[in-house]
Amino acid sequence: AVRWEFQPSQGKMITSKDYKPSASVSTLSGVLHVFRGSTNGAGVIYWPNGQKYITCTVSNGVFTGGWEIFHEDGRKWVTGQYDQDGRQTARWTTWDSTGQKDTESFYRAGIPSGLWGTWHTNGSIASVTAYVKGVDGEVQGMTVAWDDKGNITYDGCSNDPTPISRPLSTNWVRDLDFQWAK
């Protein structure tokens, strides 16, 4: 069973002890459904060892504000934000179980936006994607990917899953001024 607590913005804290054991509230998705069914408040779900697993806030029945997920040993796994409409927004970051950053992504109203980065387990950059909205209104990403030794393995657009067979045009990545691409 999943142990959890939810503190409504008004009223008494609700915990997993307040619910009869049932399939609907003994799974992660069931507990998150209980949280979203609440009007406003903050929730915490715990690993069996007592460490925090997920912390989140709910406003008007949707996830809003900060969202954190932790590995079982207490290290951060995911951090991000939801806007007032429950859509991913701003920076989202993930880490592997050793604490190494996996990904950094940005959203605006639930849509990929700006620069995204991924890392290899050795800490070297695995890919950089720049998301922009095209003239047709569709979001597209231009991506460059590297193997863990720094060799370019892909240079292309998000709507083209095959590598482009032309001289690689990675100058746009080198010209960007963001801290983790250096």
Residue, then its C-alpha position, 0 to 999 in steps of 0.5 A: a500500500v502507498r502511504w500518503e498525506f494531503q493537507p487541504s488549504q482549509g480543513k483537516m489533513i487527510t492521510s492513507k490511514d483515513y481511507k479503507p484499503s482498496a485498489s483505487v488508493s493503494t496505487l500511485s495513480g489512485v493516490l494522485h487521483v485522490f489529490r486531484g479530486s481535492t480542491n486546493g492543498a498540498g500532498v506528499i506520497y512516501w516510499p515504503n522506507g519513509q522517504k518522500y516520493i512525490t510532493c505536489t500542490v493542487s489548485n481547483g482540482v489540477f496540479t499547480g506549482g512545484w512538483e518533486i519526485f525523489h529516488e527511494d534514497g531521498r535524492k531528487w529525481v524530477t523537479g518541475q512546475y505546473d501552471q494554474d491550468g495544470r500544464q507543465t511550465a518553466r524548467w523541468t529537470t531529472w536526475d538518475s539514481t546516482g545524482q547525475k543530471d539526466t535532462e533539463s527541459f522547458y515548457r510554456a503552457g504544456i508545450p516544449s519551449g526553448l532549449w532542452g538538454t540531455w546528458h550521458t551517465n559520464g556527465s557529457i552532453a548527449s543532446v541539445t534541442a532548440y524548440v521553436k514555433g514555426v510559421d504554421g504554429e507547429v512546435q519543431g525542435m532542431t537537435v544535435a546529439w553526441d555519443d559519450k565520447g563527444n562525436i556527433t551522431y545526429d543533426g536534424c529536425s524533430n519531425d525527421p527521425t533519420p540523420i540528415s546526410r549533409p555536412l553537419s551544421t552544429n554552429w547554431v549549438r556552439d553559438l548558443d549561450f547557455q551554461w551546460a553546453k560549454 
